[in-house]
Amino acid sequence: MEQKEVNNKKAVLTFEGKKYFIEDLPEEIKEIIKNLQIADAQLKLHEDNLKLISLGRNSLTDNLRKRLERLN
């Protein structure tokens, strides 16, 4: 799903190879599009959080490795 603004700033939805002017779509479909945008934003947020958690975990692992090496 892709949205673009073309001629006269009219927003266009491209879905499965077809283009639709969003303002011409029924409200029910506009609501579905809005919910998909929210879902996409939430996925991005959680993907970013997972990256941060992974970085933190790697840092803790490195810290543990260095401290254990000092014991030897």
Secondary structure as the mmCIF struct_conf table of DSSP 4:
data_model
#
loop_
_struct_conf.conf_type_id
_struct_conf.id
_struct_conf.beg_label_comp_id
_struct_conf.beg_label_asym_id
_struct_conf.beg_label_seq_id
_struct_conf.end_label_comp_id
_struct_conf.end_label_asym_id
_struct_conf.end_label_seq_id
STRN STRN1 GLU A 2 VAL A 6
HELX_RH_3T_P HELX_RH_3T_P1 ASN A 7 LYS A 9
STRN STRN2 LYS A 10 PHE A 15
TURN_TY1_P TURN_TY1_P1 GLU A 16 GLY A 17
STRN STRN3 LYS A 18 PHE A 21
HELX_RH_3T_P HELX_RH_3T_P2 ILE A 22 ASP A 24
BEND BEND1 LEU A 25 LEU A 25
HELX_RH_AL_P HELX_RH_AL_P1 GLU A 27 LEU A 71
#
